[in-house]
């Protein structure tokens, strides 16, 4: 249901928004909640919660590949997540890459390796707006095109821990900081094959560590739980965010760190979410050009709560 809060009496508008935000998580509003805090599904960093969802992301950037050659790459990614039990879910995802070498070499395209994962949300605190999950992901080797990013012939296992923390517990004198929230992750990437034979020679497959997180400022939280300052639609459903993600080598098979900073904004509706972020490399090894990513995310657990959006087992 859509409400035009701008045409209501201010007190009535606040009351309607407050009731909607508190009651709709159980029916008709996206998951990712810890008490009054809603965490949006971020684009480049893994979510710290479990739900039923479908995510579609398109990105474009000019960046060097593993050999240092500069390419214009457009990536289209889709991921489906399904809850098996109320706090446990599995995921299946894949992406296709369109690579345009800057040096004039022929364009090429193909699918990256298929990705599967499982996640368990083991902690939720409504009072302190906290949640945490552990998960295991895997890139299945040989399922993608070896000529595109992440199309390796070997599989990679990625155990990790993910968390989210809201700041609604801050004292009254810091009330305008209450809409802030952070999420974070630490995830190891362990290849199942230590060495690969490529182009007539052996090369080591390194162990790496992925780390990152996001800083968010929830305008819906500000309006409902701090102070209604009269922000009109559609801006009253926006959550500005700055994400960051990096991958660092943790053994002698490689060295250095690559990563990006991604400032952007999400618009959150009752059944779907839209996102737009810039992709800014934070060092020369990652590149020197700014890219862009766009997200369309469906909350299946709210769009179809009695069928596809419910856990297979349990309530």
C-alpha positions in Angstrom: 0.0 0.0 0.0 1.3 3.5 -0.9 0.7 6.5 1.3 1.2 10.1 0.4 2.5 11.4 3.7 3.0 15.0 2.3 -0.8 15.6 2.2 -1.4 14.4 5.7 -1.3 16.4 8.9 2.3 16.1 10.1 1.4 14.3 13.3 -0.8 11.8 11.5 1.9 11.3 8.8 4.4 10.4 11.5 2.1 8.0 13.1 1.3 6.2 9.8 4.9 6.0 8.9 5.9 4.7 12.4 3.2 2.0 12.3 4.2 1.0 8.8 7.8 0.6 9.7 7.2 -1.3 12.9 4.4 -3.6 11.7 5.2 -4.4 8.1 8.4 -6.4 8.6 6.2 -9.3 9.5 4.0 -8.9 6.4 4.4 -6.7 3.4 7.8 -5.1 4.1 11.3 -6.3 3.2 13.4 -8.4 5.7 16.8 -7.4 6.9 15.5 -6.1 10.2 16.9 -5.8 13.7 14.3 -4.2 15.9 13.4 -0.8 14.3 16.4 -1.0 12.0 16.1 -2.0 8.3 19.3 -3.0 6.5 19.1 -2.7 2.7 20.6 -5.3 0.5 23.9 -3.8 -0.6 25.5 -4.2 -4.0 29.1 -5.2 -3.6 29.2 -6.5 0.0 27.4 -9.5 1.2 24.3 -9.0 3.4 24.5 -9.9 7.1 21.0 -11.5 7.1 19.1 -14.3 5.5 15.9 -13.9 3.4 14.1 -14.8 0.2 15.2 -12.4 -2.6 16.2 -12.0 -6.2 18.9 -9.5 -7.1 19.9 -8.1 -10.6 22.9 -5.9 -10.9 24.5 -4.2 -14.0 27.9 -2.7 -13.7 30.4 -1.0 -16.1 34.0 0.0 -15.5 37.3 0.4 -17.3 40.0 -1.5 -15.3 43.1 -3.7 -15.8 42.7 -7.5 -15.9 45.0 -9.9 -14.1 47.7 -9.4 -16.8 47.5 -5.6 -16.5 45.7 -5.1 -19.8 43.1 -2.3 -19.7 39.5 -3.4 -20.5 36.1 -1.9 -20.6 34.0 -4.5 -18.9 30.2 -4.6 -18.5 29.0 -7.2 -16.0 25.4 -8.4 -15.6 24.8 -10.4 -12.4 21.8 -12.3 -11.1 21.4 -14.0 -7.7 18.6 -15.9 -6.1 18.5 -16.6 -2.4 16.1 -19.1 -0.8 15.4 -19.7 2.9 15.4 -23.4 3.9 14.8 -22.7 7.6 13.8 -19.3 9.1 17.5 -18.3 9.8 19.2 -20.5 7.2 19.3 -20.0 3.4 21.1 -21.0 0.3 21.9 -18.9 -2.8 22.7 -19.5 -6.5 24.2 -16.8 -8.7 26.0 -16.1 -11.9 27.1 -13.3 -14.1 28.1 -12.7 -17.7 30.9 -10.4 -18.7 31.3 -8.3 -21.9 35.0 -7.4 -22.3 36.2 -4.7 -24.7 40.0 -4.4 -24.7 41.3 -0.9 -24.9 44.3 -2.0 -27.0 42.1 -2.9 -29.9 42.1 -6.7 -29.4 38.8 -8.5 -30.3 35.9 -8.2 -27.9 35.0 -11.3 -26.0 32.3 -12.3 -23.6 31.2 -15.2 -21.5 29.8 -16.4 -18.1 31.9 -16.4 -15.0 31.9 -19.5 -12.8 28.6 -20.3 -11.1 28.4 -19.3 -7.5 26.6 -21.2 -4.7 26.4 -20.4 -1.0 24.8 -21.1 2.4 24.3 -18.7 5.3 23.1 -18.9 8.9 21.9 -15.9 10.8 23.0 -16.8 14.3 22.4 -13.6 16.1 19.8 -10.8 16.2 19.3 -8.1 18.8 16.2 -6.0 18.4 17.2 -3.8 21.3 20.6 -2.9 20.0 19.8 -3.2 16.3 22.4 -5.8 15.7 22.6 -9.0 13.6 25.3 -11.4 12.5 25.7 -14.4 10.2 28.2 -17.0 9.1 28.3 -18.4 5.6 30.2 -20.5 3.1 30.3 -19.6 -0.6 31.8 -21.4 -3.5 32.8 -20.5 -7.0 32.4 -23.8 -9.0 35.4 -24.2 -11.3 35.0 -25.0 -14.9 31.4 -23.7 -15.2 32.5 -20.4 -16.7 34.5 -19.1 -19.6 38.2 -19.0 -18.8 38.7 -15.9 -20.9 36.6 -13.7 -18.7 37.0 -12.6 -15.0 36.3 -15.3 -12.4 36.2 -18.1 -15.0 38.9 -20.2 -13.5 39.1 -24.0 -14.0 39.4 -24.6 -10.3 36.8 -24.0 -7.5 37.2 -21.6 -4.6 35.7 -21.9 -1.1 34.8 -18.7 0.8 33.9 -19.0 4.5 33.1 -15.8 6.1 31.4 -13.8 8.9 29.0 -10.9 8.3 27.5 -8.3 10.7 25.2 -5.3 10.8 24.9 -2.6 13.5 22.5 0.3 13.9 23.0 3.2 16.2 19.4 3.8 17.4 20.7 3.3 21.0 22.6 6.6 21.0 21.6 9.2 23.6 19.2 12.1 22.9 21.9 14.7 22.4 23.2 12.5 19.5 19.8 11.8 18.0 20.6 12.8 14.5 23.3 10.1 14.5 20.8 7.4 15.3 19.9 6.8 11.6 23.4 5.7 10.9 24.2 2.0 10.5 27.2 0.0 9.5 27.7 -3.5 8.0 30.9 -5.4 7.6 32.4 -8.7 6.5 35.6 -10.8 6.5 35.8 -13.7 4.1 38.6 -16.0 3.1 39.0 -17.2 -0.4 40.7 -20.7 -0.6 41.3 -22.4 -4.0 40.7 -26.1 -4.0 43.6 -26.6 -6.3 47.0 -25.2 -5.3 48.5 -25.0 -8.8 47.1 -24.7 -12.3 48.7 -25.5 -15.7 47.9 -22.5 -17.9 49.6 -21.7 -21.3 52.2 -24.3 -20.9 53.4 -23.4 -17.4 52.3 -24.0 -13.8 51.0 -21.1 -11.7 50.0 -20.9 -8.0 46.5 -20.1 -7.0 46.7 -17.7 -4.1 44.7 -17.6 -0.9 43.2 -14.2 -0.4 41.1 -12.3 2.1 38.0 -10.3 1.1 37.0 -7.5 3.6 34.6 -4.6 3.5 31.5 -3.0 4.6 29.1 -0.1 4.3 28.1 3.1 6.1 24.4 3.8 5.7 22.1 6.7 6.7 18.4 5.8 6.8 16.1 8.6 6.0 13.0 6.4 6.8 14.5 5.9 10.2 15.2 9.6 10.7 11.6 10.5 9.7 9.9 7.8 11.9 12.1 7.4 15.0 14.1 10.6 15.3 12.3 13.6 13.9 10.0 14.1 10.9 11.8 17.0 9.1 9.3 16.9 6.2 11.4 15.2 3.5 9.0 14.5 0.6 8.5 11.4 -1.5 10.3 9.7 -3.1 13.3 11.0 -1.0 11.7 9.8 2.3 12.4 6.2 1.3 16.1 6.7 0.4 19.1 5.4 2.2 22.4 7.0 1.2 25.3 4.6 1.5 29.1 4.3 1.0 30.3 0.8 0.5 33.9 -0.4 0.3 35.3 -3.8 -0.6 38.9 -5.0 -1.0 40.8 -8.2 -1.6 44.2 -8.8 -0.1 46.7 -11.5 -0.7 47.6 -13.6 2.4 50.3 -15.9 1.0 53.4 -15.7 -1.2 51.5 -16.6 -4.4 50.5 -13.0 -4.8 50.9 -9.6 -3.3 49.0 -6.4 -2.7 45.4 -5.3 -2.4 42.7 -4.3 -4.8 39.4 -2.7 -4.1 36.8 0.0 -4.7 34.8 2.6 -2.8 31.2 2.8 -3.8 29.1 5.8 -2.8 25.5 5.7 -3.8 21.9 5.5 -2.7 19.1 3.0 -2.3 15.3 3.6 -2.7 13.4 1.0 -0.7 9.8 0.1 -1.5 7.4 -2.5 0.0 8.3 -5.2 -2.5 11.5 -4.1 -4.3 14.6 -1.9 -3.9 16.5 0.2 -6.4 20.2 1.0 -6.0 22.8 3.1 -7.8 26.5 3.4 -6.9 29.7 4.8 -8.4 32.7 2.5 -8.5 35.9 4.3 -7.5 39.2 2.4 -7.4 41.2 3.1 -4.3 44.7 2.3 -5.7 46.5 2.1 -9.1 46.4 -1.7 -9.0 42.6 -1.6 -9.2 42.5 1.1 -11.9 42.2 4.8 -12.5 38.6 5.1 -13.9 35.3 5.5 -12.2 32.5 3.0 -13.0 28.9 2.7 -12.2 26.6 -0.1 -10.8 22.8 -0.3 -10.8 20.6 -2.7 -8.8 17.1 -4.0 -9.0 16.3 -6.2 -6.0 13.0 -8.0 -5.3 11.9 -9.0 -1.8 10.3 -12.3 -2.5 9.5 -13.0 1.1 7.2 -9.9 1.0 6.0 -10.2 -2.6 4.9 -13.8 -2.2 4.9 -14.5 1.6 2.6 -17.6 1.4 4.5 -19.4 -1.4 8.0 -18.6 -2.8 8.7 -16.2 0.0 8.4 -18.6 3.0 11.0 -21.0 4.4 10.7 -24.6 3.2 10.7 -25.8 6.8 9.6 -24.0 9.9 7.5 -20.9 10.4 
